[in-house]
Amino acid sequence: MAPTFHSGAFIQQCFASHRLCLTLKKLAFPEKILLACTSCNMLHRLTVRALTTHAPAARATTEGAHGGDEAADCLRHCLAAHQAALGVREVDVLQDSVGLRCAECRRSYDLGVAAFETHQH
């Protein structure tokens, strides 16, 4: 069995080197998100402590920002409807945060991360 690394350094390096290969693979709410990198063959498991979502600017005046269960429902819907369009837009291990964005519906998601784990698959 491959070792598990408990550091955000691996996802940070993955994002910096080949961000287009980093995709959302699985949701295990309320607190786990699995990201996969097809370039380095790594799986990054995030333990989420907070999730918020923001509507695109054109709809922001009517929808605004949502958190908690409402944000989780939006992310579930995005993943089910257009998984290939979901990508990682930001990784900040100093702030323990990861940003996702859906290219299809243009919604963005901000994740506060409690723990980063990486292993090879």
C-alpha positions in Angstrom: 0.0 0.0 0.0 1.3 3.5 -0.9 2.1 5.8 1.9 -0.2 8.7 2.7 1.4 12.1 3.1 -0.3 14.6 5.5 0.9 17.8 3.9 -0.5 20.4 1.5 2.9 20.6 -0.2 2.0 17.8 -2.7 -1.3 19.4 -3.9 0.4 22.8 -4.0 3.2 21.4 -6.3 0.6 19.5 -8.4 -1.4 22.7 -8.9 1.7 24.8 -9.7 3.1 22.3 -12.2 0.0 21.0 -14.0 -3.2 22.6 -12.8 -5.2 21.5 -15.9 -4.6 17.8 -14.9 -6.1 18.3 -11.4 -9.8 17.5 -11.3 -12.5 16.8 -8.8 -13.0 13.1 -8.7 -15.4 12.4 -5.8 -17.4 14.0 -3.1 -18.0 12.3 0.2 -19.8 15.0 2.1 -20.1 16.4 4.6 -16.4 16.7 4.8 -14.3 14.8 2.2 -13.4 15.8 -1.3 -11.1 13.8 -3.6 -9.0 15.5 -6.3 -7.1 13.4 -8.8 -4.1 14.4 -10.9 -3.7 12.6 -14.2 -0.2 13.8 -14.7 1.5 12.7 -11.5 -1.0 10.0 -10.7 -1.7 11.4 -7.2 -4.9 11.5 -5.2 -5.5 14.4 -2.9 -8.1 14.0 -0.2 -9.2 17.2 1.5 -11.0 17.3 4.8 -13.3 20.4 4.4 -14.2 22.5 7.4 -16.1 25.2 5.5 -17.6 25.5 2.0 -19.0 28.6 0.4 -20.2 29.2 -3.2 -20.5 32.3 -5.2 -22.7 32.8 -8.3 -21.2 34.4 -11.4 -21.2 38.2 -11.5 -24.2 38.3 -13.8 -26.3 36.5 -11.2 -24.6 37.7 -8.1 -27.1 40.4 -7.3 -29.9 37.9 -7.2 -28.1 34.9 -5.7 -25.2 36.1 -3.7 -23.0 33.8 -1.6 -24.1 30.6 0.1 -22.5 28.4 2.7 -23.0 25.1 4.4 -25.6 22.7 3.1 -26.7 25.0 0.3 -23.2 25.3 -1.0 -22.8 21.5 -0.7 -26.0 21.0 -2.7 -24.7 23.3 -5.5 -21.4 21.5 -5.7 -23.2 18.1 -5.8 -25.4 19.4 -8.6 -22.3 20.7 -10.5 -20.5 17.4 -10.2 -23.5 15.4 -11.4 -24.4 17.7 -14.3 -20.9 18.7 -15.6 -18.0 17.0 -13.8 -15.6 17.7 -16.6 -16.1 21.4 -16.3 -15.1 21.5 -12.6 -11.5 22.5 -12.0 -9.2 23.8 -9.3 -8.7 27.5 -9.6 -6.6 28.2 -6.5 -4.6 26.3 -3.8 -3.2 28.2 -0.8 -1.8 25.9 1.8 -0.7 28.8 4.0 -4.3 29.8 4.3 -5.6 26.2 4.2 -7.9 26.9 1.3 -8.7 25.5 -2.1 -10.9 27.2 -4.8 -12.9 25.3 -7.4 -14.7 26.7 -10.4 -17.2 25.3 -12.8 -16.6 26.4 -16.4 -20.1 25.4 -17.4 -22.3 27.3 -14.9 -19.4 29.7 -13.9 -20.0 29.2 -10.2 -17.0 29.3 -7.8 -16.5 27.3 -4.6 -14.2 28.2 -1.7 -13.1 25.4 0.6 -11.6 25.9 4.0 -9.4 22.8 4.5 -8.8 21.2 7.8 -6.4 18.5 6.5 -4.6 17.7 3.3 -3.7 14.0 2.5 -2.0 12.7 -0.6 -1.3 9.2 -1.9 -0.4 7.7 -5.2 -3.1 5.6 -7.0 
